[in-house]
Amino acid sequence: RVEDLGSHQTIIYRRSGRVVQPWLFPRDGQRALEVMPVSRLRLDDLAAIADAAAAGMGLAWLPYWLVRERIQAGALVVLLPEQPGFLYNAYALWLQTPHLPLKVRLAVDALAAALPRLMT
């Protein structure tokens, strides 16, 4: 159960100086349930978190697009498969300038083209 996750060791995403954020689980017609993970490891790289979880070092809350292949290969297992995922918006930000650098435009275009395929 979602409520039991707080009693398990986890691997969490944390950048230096940032406060640990709760894991969010949507509920029909209610505010999302927040679970504050007890962290065994704190890493600032999602791929490293996925590797640590696959090595059995704890539970991890990761985007499906990142771990899909590991799940299909059996290296990771989805917990609570009946629980709907929590959706986040993705943004690309850049400084306002009269001349957008070509490399920024190309990066934004590449993200806009690739992300929808990764999200399914």
TAQUI-V571515 format. One record per backbone hydrogen bond with DSSP energy under -0.5 kcal/mol. NH is the residue of the N-H (numbers start at 1). CO is the residue of the C=O. Records with the same first field share a line. If there is no record, write none. Layout:
NH->CO + CO
This chain:
4->1
5->2
7->4
8->5
10->38
11->59
12->10 + 41
14->12 + 43
18->15
23->35
25->33
27->30
30->27
33->25
35->23
37->35
38->8
39->37
40->10
41->10
43->12
49->45
50->46
51->47
52->48
53->49
54->50
55->51
56->53
57->52
59->9
61->11
62->60
66->63
67->63
68->64
71->67
72->68
73->69
74->71
75->70
76->70
83->80
87->85
100->98
104->101
105->101
106->102
107->103
108->104
109->105
110->106
111->107
112->108
113->109
114->110
115->111
116->112
117->114
118->114
119->115
120->116 + 117
